[in-house]
Amino acid sequence: MNRKTKNTIILLAILIFISAAGASYSFIYQKKQLEKKSKREAELKASAVSTSDLEAQLKVVQLKAMTLDSILSKRKFNIPKMLRQTDFYNFVNRVSAGFSPYTHIDIEFIDSKPEKSFNLYSYKLSGAGEFNDVYSLIYAIEQSKELKKIKNVSLTASITADKEQVSHYLVAFSFNVSVYYANDDRFTTSNFVENSLEPGGIYDMFYPLIRTQLPPNMDDLAEVENGRLLALVPDGAYISDAKGNTFMLMEGDPVYLGYLTKIDYAQNQVTFILNKGGIVEKIFLKLEKEDNRKKK
C-alpha cells in the first residue's frame, strides 16, 4: 500500500470518528437537554398568566382595597401613620381659633413612646378659659377622627376682671393628652374626613349662683334702689335714682341690674326686677308725698 492510500484511509477514519462523535452529541446528549427544556417550557406555559387575567386580578385587589378603605373611613376613629410632633399643636390652634380673648391654652410636650401595637405622643394642656371654650376643647380632642385620649383632668373655678373691672367667671384646667399613631397605614384611610367637633349646649356648672361682685354701671343706667318715683305720665314714669339723676322710663326699659317691668297707674307705683349677683329682687317705687320703697 503506497503512502498516499495510507493517508487517505487515516483521514477517512478520522472523519468517520468525528461524524460519529457529533451524531452521538446531537442525538443523545442534546436530545436529553431538549427534552428537559421542553418540559420546563411546558411547566412555565402552564403556570403563566395572561395580561387579561392579570388585569382582572388587579381589579379584584383594587376593589378589596377600596372596600377596606371605605370601612376604615366609616369608623369613628382612625390611627394615622407617622404623625409629626407639631400636628397636635396645629390641631389645638384650629379648634381654639374662635375662642374668647379671656381663654388661654398652654401646651407642653412630655414624651414619645410605644404602647402595645402603636406609638403615642404625650402632652400636658393647662390654662383657663370660659366654660364653653374649655368644654369645646375637651370635646374636640376626644371626638376627633385621629385617636386622642384625655386623662388626669383637673377643673376649678376661676375669676378675672377686665380693664373696666367687669368680672369674668372662668374655668382653670389641666389635663394630659395621648395622641396615637402607627408605623403603617393599616388603621387609617386615604379619604380622611374629620368628625363633627361642634358640641351641643351644656349648662355652665362653674358659674356661681350667687356672685359677691356686681358688674359696674358702665352704661350710666338708673340705679333705682333707694330711688324715687317723681311722676307718672301717659308716656311713662319719671324716676330719680340713688345718685339724684332723673330718667324718663317706660315698661321694659333697662335699669342698673334689671328692668322696669310694670307701671301701675291705679296704685301710683312702678315695679322693677333686679338681679343682684344671682339674688333676684322686686323693687317698688310709689308716688307719695314722702319717699317710700318696698321690697318683695
C-alpha positions, 0 to 999 in steps of 0.5 A: 500500500503506497503512502498516499492510500495510507493517508487517505484511509487515516483521514477517512477514519478520522472523519468517520470518528468525528461524524460519529462523535457529533451524531452521538452529541446531537442525538443523545446528549442534546436530545436529553437537554431538549427534552428537559427544556421542553418540559420546563417550557411546558411547566412555565406555559402552564403556570403563566398568566395572561395580561387579561387575567392579570388585569382582572386580578388587579381589579379584584385587589383594587376593589378589596382595597377600596372596600377596606378603605371605605370601612376604615373611613366609616369608623369613628376613629382612625390611627394615622401613620407617622404623625409629626410632633407639631400636628397636635399643636396645629390641631389645638390652634384650629379648634381654639381659633374662635375662642374668647380673648379671656381663654388661654391654652398652654401646651407642653410636650412630655414624651414619645413612646410605644404602647402595645401595637402603636406609638403615642405622643404625650402632652400636658394642656393647662390654662383657663378659659370660659366654660364653653371654650374649655368644654369645646376643647375637651370635646374636640380632642376626644371626638376627633377622627385621629385617636386622642385620649384625655386623662388626669383632668383637673377643673376649678373655678376661676375669676378675672376682671377686665380693664373696666373691672367687669368680672369674668367667671372662668374655668382653670384646667389641666389635663394630659393628652395621648395622641396615637399613631402607627408605623403603617397605614393599616388603621387609617384611610386615604379619604380622611374626613374629620368628625363633627367637633361642634358640641351641643349646649351644656349648662355652665356648672362653674358659674356661681349662683350667687356672685359677691361682685356686681358688674359696674354701671358702665352704661350710666343706667338708673340705679333705682334702689333707694330711688324715687318715683317723681311722676307718672305720665301717659308716656311713662314714669319719671324716676330719680335714682340713688345718685339724684339723676332723673330718667324718663322710663317706660315698661321694659326699659333697662335699669342698673341690674334689671328692668322696669317691668310694670307701671301701675297707674291705679296704685301710683307705683312702678315695679322693677326686677333686679338681679343682684349677683344671682339674688333676684329682687322686686323693687317698688317705687310709689308716688307719695308725698314722702319717699317710700320703697318696698321690697318683695 
